[in-house]
Amino acid sequence: MAPTPLFVAPAPPLPGPAHTTEAELIVQALESDVRLGLSDAKALELKGIYGLNQIKPPEKPSVSLRLLLLPYLELPGREEEQESFLWGES
């Protein structure tokens, strides 16, 4: 079962899927300008709705998976990486 996302932002009002919509219609829907981009006010508004333009960092593997993979990391000179991987430290 796939994990459910914590937050799903509402889609902007487009006439169809973004990948099949004409660029000009997307620009109009976002109240933007192809030469100037978004106004500061519109950018702040969209940031409030959709959040920052960031990808969530991947989740750390479970402790069980770490223990299973640990023997493959047991190489001389990699003790610090082994500890970090095993205990989930950054």
C-alpha positions as CSV (number, residue, x, y, z in Angstrom):
1,M,0.0,0.0,0.0
2,A,1.5,3.4,-1.0
3,P,1.8,6.0,1.8
4,T,-0.6,8.8,1.6
5,P,0.9,12.2,1.3
6,L,0.6,14.6,4.3
7,F,-0.6,17.4,2.1
8,V,-2.0,17.6,-1.4
9,A,-2.2,21.2,-2.7
10,P,-5.2,22.1,-4.8
11,A,-4.5,22.2,-8.5
12,P,-4.5,25.6,-10.2
13,P,-7.6,26.2,-12.3
14,L,-6.5,24.8,-15.7
15,P,-8.7,23.6,-18.5
16,G,-7.0,20.2,-18.4
17,P,-3.8,18.5,-17.2
18,A,-0.9,20.9,-17.2
19,H,1.3,18.7,-19.5
20,T,-1.4,18.9,-22.2
21,T,-2.4,22.5,-21.7
22,E,-1.1,25.3,-23.9
23,A,1.6,27.3,-22.2
24,E,-0.4,30.6,-22.7
25,L,-3.4,29.2,-20.9
26,I,-1.2,28.2,-18.0
27,V,0.3,31.6,-17.8
28,Q,-3.2,33.2,-17.8
29,A,-4.5,30.7,-15.2
30,L,-1.6,31.7,-12.9
31,E,-2.1,35.4,-13.6
32,S,1.4,35.6,-14.8
33,D,3.4,37.2,-17.6
34,V,5.7,35.3,-19.9
35,R,8.3,38.1,-19.9
36,L,8.0,39.4,-16.3
37,G,6.9,36.2,-14.4
38,L,4.7,36.3,-11.3
39,S,4.3,39.5,-9.4
40,D,5.7,39.4,-5.8
41,A,2.1,39.4,-4.5
42,K,1.0,36.5,-6.7
43,A,4.2,34.6,-5.8
44,L,3.4,35.0,-2.1
45,E,-0.2,34.0,-2.6
46,L,0.8,30.8,-4.4
47,K,3.5,30.0,-1.8
48,G,0.8,30.2,0.8
49,I,-1.4,27.8,-1.1
50,Y,1.2,25.3,-2.5
51,G,4.2,25.8,-0.1
52,L,7.8,26.0,-1.1
53,N,8.9,24.5,-4.4
54,Q,10.8,21.7,-2.7
55,I,10.9,17.9,-3.0
56,K,10.5,16.0,0.3
57,P,13.7,14.3,1.3
58,P,13.5,10.6,1.1
59,E,12.7,8.7,4.3
60,K,15.5,6.9,6.0
61,P,15.3,3.1,5.7
62,S,13.8,1.2,8.6
63,V,16.1,-0.2,11.3
64,S,15.4,-3.8,10.0
65,L,16.6,-2.8,6.5
66,R,19.6,-1.1,7.9
67,L,20.6,-4.2,9.9
68,L,20.0,-6.4,6.8
69,L,22.3,-4.1,4.6
70,L,25.0,-3.5,7.3
71,P,27.2,-6.4,6.3
72,Y,27.6,-4.9,2.8
73,L,28.9,-1.7,4.3
74,E,31.5,-3.4,6.4
75,L,34.6,-2.1,4.6
76,P,37.8,-0.9,6.2
77,G,37.8,2.9,6.6
78,R,34.0,3.3,6.5
79,E,33.2,2.9,10.2
80,E,31.7,6.4,10.4
81,E,29.4,5.8,7.5
82,Q,28.4,2.5,8.9
83,E,27.4,4.1,12.2
84,S,25.6,6.9,10.5
85,F,23.7,4.4,8.3
86,L,22.8,2.1,11.1
87,W,21.6,4.7,13.5
88,G,20.1,7.1,11.0
89,E,22.3,10.0,11.9
90,S,23.0,12.7,9.3
